[in-house]
């Protein structure tokens, strides 16, 4: 079981409280389907996924993008036992849908150190853009 600090818990809850699921969910799933086209095989019932324009305008993609974020919201609401909260989703994705577990990984190169370095970089970029405002 993961132990969350009060800061981590509050930060994650704050981030999710600011997300517009109707915008971010469809955009994130659309990007996934465009950048990783092999993932389209799991969405055969969604109709036309032949190109980026078709994917981004597909109402089934948009709806499922919102569902994905609602699933993450469920994790936020159950941070002390995400495994139990996701038990049914895990069975669905592994046994019924047979989703390759590699699709859920961020990648071996996206370590905590890399993420921290990238965040530092973005902070410097933002600070540089803002410097003329003060």
FIGUDREN-539746 format. One line per field, with one value per residue: residue number from 1; residue in one letter; x, y, z of N, C-alpha, C in turn. Coordinates in steps of 0.02 Angstrom, whole numbers, plus 50000, padded with zeros to 5 digits. Layout:
! residues N
i [NUM_...];
aa [a_...];
n_x [X_...];
n_y [Y_...];
n_z [Z_...];
ca_x [X_...];
ca_y [Y_...];
ca_z [Z_...];
c_x [X_...];
c_y [Y_...];
c_z [Z_...];
END
This chain:
! residues 134
i [1_2_3_4_5_6_7_8_9_10_11_12_13_14_15_16_17_18_19_20_21_22_23_24_25_26_27_28_29_30_31_32_33_34_35_36_37_38_39_40_41_42_43_44_45_46_47_48_49_50_51_52_53_54_55_56_57_58_59_60_61_62_63_64_65_66_67_68_69_70_71_72_73_74_75_76_77_78_79_80_81_82_83_84_85_86_87_88_89_90_91_92_93_94_95_96_97_98_99_100_101_102_103_104_105_106_107_108_109_110_111_112_113_114_115_116_117_118_119_120_121_122_123_124_125_126_127_128_129_130_131_132_133_134];
aa [x_x_x_x_x_x_x_x_x_x_x_x_x_x_x_x_x_x_x_x_x_x_x_x_x_x_x_x_x_x_x_x_x_x_x_x_x_x_x_x_x_x_x_x_x_x_x_x_x_x_x_x_x_x_x_x_x_x_x_x_x_x_x_x_x_x_x_x_x_x_x_x_x_x_x_x_x_x_x_x_x_x_x_x_x_x_x_x_x_x_x_x_x_x_x_x_x_x_x_x_x_x_x_x_x_x_x_x_x_x_x_x_x_x_x_x_x_x_x_x_x_x_x_x_x_x_x_x_x_x_x_x_x_x];
n_x [50042_50026_50091_50030_50081_50014_50027_50048_49926_49835_49882_49861_49721_49686_49733_49649_49527_49525_49519_49441_49339_49268_49343_49480_49480_49427_49527_49645_49626_49607_49733_49811_49763_49801_49942_49986_49945_49919_49841_49714_49651_49582_49466_49371_49233_49206_49194_49242_49409_49512_49600_49680_49588_49465_49469_49478_49355_49264_49124_49116_49246_49267_49173_49222_49345_49307_49258_49375_49442_49350_49369_49498_49467_49396_49502_49569_49476_49489_49618_49687_49669_49683_49702_49597_49489_49502_49486_49380_49392_49519_49503_49412_49492_49601_49552_49429_49440_49571_49684_49846_49962_50071_50026_49986_50094_50207_50327_50496_50592_50537_50564_50556_50654_50676_50551_50549_50655_50604_50494_50559_50625_50511_50463_50564_50552_50422_50441_50533_50456_50367_50441_50444_50326_50331];
n_y [49941_50110_50251_50409_50576_50717_50830_50775_50707_50815_50892_50809_50794_50928_50953_50868_50928_51037_50998_50998_50883_50859_50918_50884_50742_50688_50745_50688_50548_50548_50593_50486_50383_50431_50451_50327_50219_50079_50055_50076_49959_49913_49980_49948_49954_50086_50146_50253_50277_50319_50425_50571_50679_50612_50539_50638_50698_50603_50549_50439_50417_50536_50521_50406_50454_50542_50447_50379_50479_50491_50369_50388_50486_50409_50338_50442_50469_50357_50343_50276_50143_50100_49987_49899_49978_49979_49848_49783_49852_49813_49675_49683_49749_49661_49526_49524_49626_49609_49694_49744_49747_49831_49946_50027_50081_50214_50217_50163_50260_50370_50413_50452_50546_50599_50654_50751_50832_50878_50950_51050_51113_51161_51250_51347_51392_51448_51547_51626_51673_51751_51854_51986_52039_52084];
n_z [50000_49959_50041_50065_50077_50165_50087_49956_49936_49942_49835_49724_49729_49711_49581_49505_49534_49455_49324_49168_49122_49006_48908_48926_48938_48811_48727_48775_48755_48617_48575_48618_48535_48411_48420_48463_48366_48364_48474_48436_48403_48511_48509_48413_48396_48387_48266_48132_48136_48058_48034_48106_48110_48102_48219_48322_48307_48337_48423_48510_48549_48619_48723_48788_48829_48930_49019_49054_49128_49230_49289_49338_49430_49519_49572_49636_49735_49810_49863_49963_49939_49799_49721_49760_49724_49588_49551_49477_49355_49320_49296_49189_49089_49077_49062_48987_48885_48850_48851_48814_48943_48933_48876_48978_49040_49080_49020_49017_49019_49077_49215_49392_49416_49289_49264_49366_49324_49202_49248_49318_49212_49140_49236_49234_49103_49106_49204_49136_49031_49100_49155_49106_49145_49273];
ca_x [50000_50063_50078_50028_50088_49958_50040_50035_49854_49803_49903_49826_49651_49681_49741_49588_49470_49530_49517_49377_49337_49240_49394_49543_49470_49428_49591_49697_49615_49620_49805_49835_49745_49839_50014_49997_49889_49903_49791_49648_49622_49537_49407_49341_49162_49200_49184_49296_49470_49561_49649_49675_49525_49410_49476_49462_49284_49224_49090_49129_49312_49257_49137_49266_49396_49277_49254_49442_49454_49307_49404_49552_49435_49382_49566_49581_49430_49507_49691_49714_49662_49668_49697_49529_49443_49511_49484_49336_49422_49577_49476_49385_49545_49645_49519_49379_49466_49638_49728_49916_49980_50121_49992_49973_50157_50230_50389_50552_50633_50501_50576_50540_50706_50663_50491_50568_50696_50560_50455_50605_50632_50450_50461_50610_50521_50366_50471_50563_50402_50332_50485_50429_50263_50341];
ca_y [50000_50173_50302_50476_50632_50764_50873_50737_50696_50879_50913_50768_50814_50995_50947_50839_50973_51089_50969_50997_50815_50862_50942_50847_50671_50674_50764_50640_50484_50560_50594_50417_50345_50457_50441_50255_50192_50009_50052_50080_49892_49902_50023_49930_49973_50159_50171_50282_50300_50313_50479_50614_50717_50566_50520_50694_50717_50544_50557_50382_50431_50588_50493_50361_50496_50564_50388_50367_50527_50473_50314_50417_50519_50355_50325_50498_50461_50296_50341_50229_50074_50104_49918_49874_50020_49963_49776_49766_49879_49771_49614_49702_49763_49604_49464_49533_49666_49584_49750_49731_49788_49881_50008_50066_50105_50279_50207_50154_50321_50423_50399_50508_50596_50632_50694_50808_50876_50910_50999_51106_51147_51198_51306_51398_51420_51491_51605_51668_51706_51798_51903_52053_52061_52108];
ca_z [50000_49955_50093_50036_50124_50161_50029_49895_49932_49927_49768_49674_49731_49682_49508_49476_49542_49403_49257_49132_49094_48939_48863_48934_48925_48739_48697_48795_48721_48546_48565_48627_48475_48354_48430_48471_48326_48379_48527_48404_48398_48568_48501_48348_48393_48387_48198_48093_48170_48004_48035_48165_48109_48118_48290_48365_48300_48351_48487_48554_48578_48669_48781_48825_48861_48993_49062_49080_49181_49287_49322_49377_49487_49567_49606_49682_49791_49846_49861_50012_49915_49728_49694_49771_49685_49517_49542_49421_49294_49304_49266_49123_49041_49065_49041_48934_48829_48837_48837_48829_49001_48914_48858_49039_49068_49056_48984_49062_49021_49114_49285_49437_49406_49225_49274_49406_49281_49154_49284_49331_49148_49126_49283_49209_49042_49127_49238_49084_48994_49145_49186_49083_49175_49341];
c_x [50044_50042_50083_50040_50026_49965_50024_49961_49818_49820_49866_49752_49640_49686_49676_49527_49469_49524_49446_49374_49312_49289_49455_49535_49471_49495_49645_49688_49627_49695_49835_49823_49783_49913_50031_49941_49872_49850_49720_49614_49574_49472_49374_49269_49152_49191_49248_49352_49528_49614_49636_49610_49466_49411_49453_49389_49237_49191_49102_49198_49305_49224_49183_49323_49371_49273_49322_49457_49410_49337_49462_49524_49417_49446_49582_49538_49448_49583_49722_49708_49640_49661_49627_49479_49445_49506_49441_49364_49482_49554_49450_49441_49589_49609_49469_49409_49535_49686_49799_49937_50034_50090_49979_50037_50175_50294_50447_50595_50600_50504_50556_50591_50696_50602_50508_50610_50653_50517_50497_50615_50571_50443_50506_50581_50466_50392_50501_50511_50368_50376_50469_50365_50272_50390];
c_y [50062_50219_50370_50527_50676_50809_50837_50726_50760_50902_50874_50786_50882_50992_50921_50885_51027_51063_50974_50930_50814_50886_50896_50773_50655_50691_50712_50573_50492_50559_50524_50377_50367_50440_50366_50218_50119_50003_50057_50013_49877_49940_50010_49950_50048_50188_50198_50309_50302_50368_50524_50653_50673_50549_50577_50716_50659_50549_50499_50389_50483_50561_50448_50400_50523_50506_50373_50415_50514_50414_50339_50455_50468_50338_50380_50492_50401_50288_50292_50156_50074_50034_49890_49913_50002_49888_49756_49792_49837_49706_49629_49710_49703_49544_49473_49569_49644_49639_49732_49776_49840_49947_50053_50097_50173_50272_50205_50217_50377_50409_50460_50564_50635_50678_50757_50857_50913_50963_51061_51147_51189_51258_51363_51432_51469_51554_51653_51705_51760_51857_51975_52081_52093_52165];
c_z [50000_50012_50060_50092_50116_50100_49963_49884_49910_49855_49715_49672_49700_49606_49477_49484_49488_49332_49229_49094_49022_48886_48866_48917_48850_48706_48713_48759_48646_48532_48571_48562_48413_48361_48435_48433_48339_48434_48498_48401_48455_48561_48433_48341_48389_48317_48168_48138_48121_48003_48095_48167_48128_48192_48335_48361_48316_48420_48536_48586_48633_48732_48822_48859_48927_49042_49093_49137_49241_49325_49364_49438_49541_49606_49656_49744_49836_49850_49910_49991_49842_49698_49702_49729_49611_49503_49482_49355_49271_49269_49196_49072_49027_49035_48984_48873_48807_48814_48859_48888_48986_48895_48919_49068_49039_49015_49032_49068_49061_49189_49327_49427_49342_49231_49314_49365_49231_49187_49299_49268_49132_49173_49260_49146_49061_49161_49187_49044_49035_49166_49165_49114_49243_49343];
END
